[in-house]
Structure formats: C-alpha cells, structure tokens
Amino acid sequence: MKDRITIRDVAKKAGVSLGTASRALNRTGRVSEAAIAAVEQAVRSLDYRPDAVARSLRTKSSGVIGLLVSDLANPLYARIITATETALQAKGYSLLVASTHNERRREASLVDIFRGRRVDALILGPCEKESADLIDKLSQELPVVALDREFGASSVGIHVDHAAGALQATQYLLNLGHTRIALLTPGTDLRTGKERIAGFRQAFKERGIVLDPALIRAEPSAMQFAFSEAMSLLSHANRPTAFVCLGTRILSGVLQALRHTGDSVPNDISVISIGDTDLSQLFSPAITSLSWDLEAVGTCAAQLVLKQLDRQSAPAQGDRIVIKTQLILRESCAPAAPS
C-alpha cells in the first residue's frame, strides 16, 4: 500500500518549514507569496489531500454544515438544497444532507449523528410535531437555522408566508364563484400546515361564507393520503368544485383521483398547487400555482449560518427572514358552474 502523503512531505518538497507549509495551506499568519507558490506547486506535484479529521481537531471546525429535510424526493427541497450548497461552497463549507422522512425519532437520531460528525452548524426543515424548544436547545450548543419551522425568540430561521399565500389562493377561487373548496395539506402539527389552514379560513371569514370543516384534510404526512382523501371528497353528493393542495405528492394524488373519477381540469374541478413544480408546469392544462423564491430560501439559510459562524459579527439571535408568495395564474381554474 502506498504511504499517505502528509504535510511534512509537502514542506520538504517545497523547501520550507512545516509551520510555513501549514500557514500557506490555511492562509493564516505571515507567509510570503513565494512560499505560498512553492507549497501550492508541491501540493499539485504530490497530489496531497489534507486530512479533514486532523484539520477539524486542530481548527475546531469541520467545514461541514448539516441540513435535514423531510423528503429528499421533494423537488421544492431540491432547489433549496442546491441554493444552500452553492452559497456555502463559495465560503469554503460543504453540505451534508439527510431526510427525516417526517419522523421525529429519525430527526433526533440524525441530529445526534451530525453532531457526532462535528458539523459546524445545523439547518433543520419541518418535521412531524415541531417544537421551538428543540431549536432553542440546540442553538445553545452550535449554530442552528430553522427552515420554515417553529423557533423561539432566541433562535434564527426563515419562514415562508404560507398564511398570506393560502389566503390569496382561496380568495382567487372565491372570486371565481367557488365556495366548496377543499384544502389538502400536511398536518396541523407543522407550522406550514397551521399557516395554510389559517389563511384558508380567513378567506372564507372575510366573505362571510360558512366553511365546511370537512373540506380541510390535514394529515401528519403527505406521503400517501392524498389519493384516498381526494376520492373520499369526490364521492360526496355535495362535493368540492376546487382543490388547493401542496404541489408534490399531494397534487399528484389529487390529479390521479380526478383521472379515476373522469373529472377534467378545469371544466369540472379547478386546482391550485401550493408550490410551483415541474408537475404543475408541465401538466396539461398547466396548474395555477402559489410560488415563492426557493433559491432565496436556500441562500438566506446559508447566510444565517455564515453570520452565526462569523465570530467577528454580532450574535444572530432573533433573526427571522420572511419569504413572500405570489400566485402564478395558468389554465387549471375556471368559474364555478351554477348550482
């Protein structure tokens, strides 16, 4: 087996001391440009790769940020992750990503694993029953950013304004004459679900229209329930004339149910997607969608992490960034048929 190339080999090849080689590699302390050039040439010649574990012990920094989301297959998360990774890589950090499957126990296990790997910070997305206390407790040990989930006054995070978005989407359907509108969203234990339901209810209250509570279908997980819930709603005599649903697996389940019942969009049923995905854009007819800047969410998450890691800056406690939504009108909504 070939011996591992060490920084001592680099120093010898470059003709400098071990301390000079270390300073040149880490860009710390006083070191001449000539020494930096010689060390860089030696690194290339020897194909030297720094020992990440040794470096983390020396610098007390792993250079790795941990990010947990509920579902890696969710295209909305994919764009957020990409933006976060891009912003962190520009500052020399790597991103370690895992899925909680929306299970609180799995989230706790992954947090322990990430902490065992000495990640420099954590970004935590929504997961099952959320607790601001969890974020606050972890924030006492290392930098933590809450990604669209509950957090306390002493922590930092990013929230999408789901309440205002759901209000706008529901108002649009009410303006088209729909009063039997179904809302399908992940459960009421999640901040995102609670906010959407609040905005949905507010739209009806402002119009003085009595909302049938049976039209709100919220489950702990979005993984499987959408098709069966949509079929249940469509089987009623006084069934909904419109659906507002999260634009990933829930939207897919609703569209599958409409195909099963033979209903067409938008002639029989109007549909609005919460979140703009490839499915909502490429489905025929294209789905009207509630959208927000996913790249901004990821970039802001990275910025909040970096702000906390920057020991020269003021503490970031209490920072809360709110991302606004907008309704993108397409072809999936039509005026409600006369009763």
C-alpha positions in Angstrom: 0.0 0.0 0.0 1.3 3.4 -0.9 2.2 5.6 2.0 -0.1 8.5 2.6 1.3 11.9 1.6 1.5 14.2 4.6 2.1 17.9 5.1 5.6 17.1 6.1 6.2 15.7 2.6 4.7 18.9 1.1 7.0 21.1 3.3 10.1 19.0 2.3 9.2 19.2 -1.4 8.6 22.9 -1.2 11.8 23.5 0.7 10.0 25.3 3.6 9.4 24.6 7.2 6.4 22.6 8.5 5.0 25.7 10.0 5.4 27.7 6.8 3.7 25.0 4.8 0.8 24.9 7.3 0.3 28.7 7.2 0.5 28.6 3.4 -2.2 25.9 3.1 -4.5 27.5 5.6 -3.8 31.1 4.6 -3.1 32.1 8.2 -0.3 34.1 9.7 2.6 35.7 7.9 3.9 33.9 4.8 5.5 35.1 1.7 3.9 34.8 -1.8 7.0 32.8 -2.9 6.4 30.3 -0.1 2.7 30.0 -1.0 3.6 29.4 -4.6 6.2 26.7 -3.7 3.7 25.0 -1.4 0.9 25.0 -4.0 3.3 23.5 -6.5 4.3 20.8 -4.1 0.7 20.0 -3.4 0.0 19.6 -7.1 3.1 17.5 -7.6 2.5 15.2 -4.7 -1.3 15.1 -5.2 -1.6 16.0 -1.5 -5.0 15.8 0.1 -5.4 17.3 3.6 -6.6 15.1 6.4 -10.1 16.5 7.2 -10.3 14.9 10.6 -6.9 16.2 11.7 -7.7 19.6 10.4 -11.0 19.7 12.3 -9.3 18.7 15.5 -6.7 21.5 15.0 -9.1 24.2 13.9 -12.1 23.1 15.9 -14.1 23.3 12.6 -15.1 20.5 10.3 -16.1 22.8 7.4 -19.3 20.9 7.1 -22.9 22.1 7.6 -25.7 19.6 8.3 -29.1 20.0 6.6 -32.2 17.9 7.4 -35.4 17.9 5.3 -38.5 15.7 5.4 -38.3 14.3 1.9 -35.3 14.5 -0.4 -37.5 13.5 -3.4 -39.5 16.7 -2.9 -38.5 19.0 -5.9 -39.1 22.1 -3.8 -36.5 20.9 -1.3 -34.1 20.0 -4.1 -33.9 23.7 -5.3 -33.5 24.9 -1.7 -30.7 22.4 -1.1 -28.9 23.4 -4.3 -29.0 27.1 -3.5 -27.8 26.5 0.1 -24.9 24.3 -1.1 -23.9 26.9 -3.7 -23.8 29.7 -1.1 -21.9 27.7 1.5 -19.3 26.3 -1.0 -18.5 29.9 -2.0 -17.3 30.3 1.6 -15.4 27.0 1.8 -18.1 24.9 3.5 -19.5 21.5 2.4 -23.2 20.5 2.9 -24.2 17.1 4.4 -27.9 16.4 3.7 -30.3 13.7 5.0 -34.0 13.0 5.1 -36.0 12.7 8.3 -39.0 11.0 6.4 -41.0 13.4 8.5 -40.4 11.2 11.6 -39.4 12.9 14.9 -37.3 10.0 16.2 -35.4 9.8 12.9 -34.7 13.5 13.1 -33.4 13.2 16.7 -31.1 10.3 15.6 -29.8 12.2 12.6 -29.1 15.3 14.7 -27.0 13.1 17.0 -25.2 11.6 14.1 -24.4 15.1 12.6 -23.2 16.3 16.0 -21.0 13.2 16.3 -19.5 14.1 12.9 -18.8 17.6 14.4 -20.8 19.6 11.9 -20.2 23.3 12.3 -23.9 24.2 12.1 -27.4 22.7 11.5 -30.2 23.7 9.2 -33.5 21.9 10.2 -36.6 21.8 8.0 -40.1 20.9 9.0 -40.6 17.5 10.8 -43.7 15.9 12.3 -44.6 17.6 15.6 -42.4 20.7 15.8 -41.1 22.2 19.0 -39.5 25.7 19.2 -37.8 24.3 22.4 -35.7 21.9 20.2 -34.3 24.6 18.1 -33.6 26.8 21.1 -31.9 24.0 23.0 -29.7 23.0 20.0 -28.8 26.7 19.4 -27.1 26.8 22.8 -24.6 24.2 21.6 -24.0 25.2 17.9 -25.4 27.5 15.3 -28.9 26.3 14.1 -31.2 27.7 11.5 -34.9 26.8 11.5 -36.1 26.3 7.9 -39.8 27.0 7.7 -40.5 25.6 11.1 -41.2 26.9 14.6 -38.4 28.5 16.6 -38.1 30.7 19.7 -37.1 34.3 20.2 -33.5 33.4 20.9 -33.1 31.4 17.7 -32.9 32.3 14.0 -34.8 31.0 10.9 -36.7 31.5 7.7 -40.4 31.4 7.3 -42.4 31.4 4.0 -45.6 33.4 4.4 -47.9 30.5 3.9 -50.9 32.1 5.6 -50.9 35.0 3.2 -50.4 32.7 0.2 -53.3 30.4 1.2 -55.4 33.5 1.7 -54.6 34.8 -1.8 -55.2 31.4 -3.5 -58.5 30.9 -1.7 -59.7 34.5 -2.5 -58.9 33.8 -6.2 -61.2 30.7 -6.2 -63.9 32.5 -4.2 -63.8 35.3 -6.8 -64.5 32.6 -9.5 -67.6 31.6 -7.6 -66.2 28.5 -5.8 -67.5 28.0 -2.3 -66.9 24.2 -2.0 -63.1 24.4 -1.9 -61.0 21.6 -0.5 -57.6 22.2 1.2 -55.2 19.2 1.3 -52.0 19.9 3.3 -49.6 18.1 5.7 -50.8 18.0 9.3 -51.7 20.7 11.8 -48.7 19.9 13.9 -46.5 21.5 11.3 -46.1 25.3 11.1 -46.6 25.2 7.4 -49.9 23.3 7.7 -51.2 25.5 10.5 -50.4 28.7 8.5 -52.1 27.4 5.3 -55.3 26.5 7.2 -55.3 29.9 9.0 -55.1 31.7 5.6 -57.7 29.4 4.1 -60.2 30.0 7.0 -59.6 33.8 6.9 -60.6 34.0 3.2 -64.0 32.4 4.0 -64.4 34.6 7.1 -63.8 37.8 5.1 -66.5 36.9 2.7 -69.0 35.8 5.4 -69.2 32.3 3.9 -69.6 29.4 6.3 -66.7 26.9 5.7 -67.5 23.2 5.9 -64.7 21.9 8.1 -64.8 18.5 6.3 -63.2 20.2 3.3 -59.9 20.6 5.2 -57.9 17.5 5.0 -54.7 17.6 7.0 -52.6 14.5 7.8 -49.3 14.1 9.6 -47.6 13.0 6.3 -48.1 13.9 2.7 -46.7 10.6 1.5 -49.8 8.5 0.9 -53.0 10.1 2.0 -53.8 12.5 -0.9 -55.4 10.0 -3.4 -57.7 8.4 -0.8 -58.7 11.8 0.7 -59.5 13.2 -2.8 -61.5 10.2 -3.7 -63.5 10.5 -0.4 -64.3 14.1 -1.1 -65.2 13.5 -4.7 -67.6 10.7 -3.7 -69.9 13.0 -1.8 -73.0 14.4 -3.3 -72.1 17.9 -2.3 -68.5 17.5 -3.4 -65.9 20.2 -3.8 -65.6 22.2 -7.0 -62.0 23.2 -6.4 -58.8 21.8 -4.7 -55.9 23.7 -3.1 -53.1 21.2 -2.5 -49.4 21.0 -1.8 -47.7 20.7 -5.2 -45.7 17.5 -4.8 -47.2 14.1 -3.8 -50.5 15.6 -2.7 -51.0 17.3 -6.1 -50.1 14.0 -7.8 -52.6 12.2 -5.7 -55.4 14.7 -6.4 -54.8 14.6 -10.2 -54.8 10.8 -10.0 -58.1 10.8 -8.2 -59.6 13.2 -10.8 -58.5 10.9 -13.6 -60.1 8.0 -11.8 -63.4 9.8 -11.5 -63.3 11.1 -15.0 -63.3 14.8 -14.0 -61.5 17.2 -16.1 -59.4 20.2 -15.1 -60.7 23.0 -15.1 -64.1 22.2 -16.6 -65.3 20.0 -13.7 -62.8 20.8 -11.0 -60.4 23.8 -10.5 -57.0 23.1 -9.0 -54.3 25.3 -7.4 -50.9 23.9 -6.4 -49.1 25.2 -3.3 -45.5 25.4 -4.6 -44.5 25.5 -8.3 -43.0 22.3 -9.5 -42.3 20.6 -12.9 -45.6 18.7 -12.4 -47.7 21.9 -12.1 -45.9 23.5 -15.0 -45.9 20.5 -17.4 -49.3 19.0 -16.6 -52.0 19.7 -19.3 -53.6 22.0 -18.5 -50.8 23.8 -16.6 -51.7 24.2 -12.9 -52.1 27.6 -11.3 -49.6 27.7 -8.5 -48.7 29.5 -5.4 -45.0 30.2 -5.7 -42.1 31.6 -3.6 -38.4 32.1 -4.3 -36.9 28.7 -3.4 -33.4 29.9 -4.3 -33.8 32.8 -1.9 -34.8 30.4 0.9 -31.7 28.4 0.4 -29.4 31.4 0.1 -30.9 33.0 3.2 -30.4 29.8 5.1 -26.7 29.8 4.2 -26.3 33.4 5.1 -27.9 32.9 8.5 -25.5 30.0 9.1 -22.5 32.0 8.0 -23.5 35.0 10.1 -23.5 32.8 13.2 -20.2 31.2 12.3 -18.5 34.6 11.8 -17.1 35.2 15.3 -16.4 38.8 14.3 -20.1 39.6 13.7 -22.7 40.3 16.3 -24.8 37.4 17.5 -27.7 36.5 15.1 -30.2 35.5 17.8 -33.7 36.6 16.9 -33.1 36.9 13.2 -36.2 36.0 11.2 -36.5 36.2 7.4 -39.9 36.1 5.8 -40.3 35.0 2.2 -43.4 36.3 0.4 -45.5 34.2 -2.0 -47.1 35.0 -5.3 -49.9 33.4 -7.3 -49.0 32.3 -10.9 -52.1 32.1 -13.0 -52.2 29.3 -15.6 -55.0 27.2 -17.0 -56.3 25.0 -14.2 -59.0 27.3 -12.7 -62.4 28.3 -14.2 -65.6 29.9 -12.9 -67.7 27.6 -10.8 -70.6 26.0 -12.6 -74.0 27.4 -11.5 -75.6 25.4 -8.6 
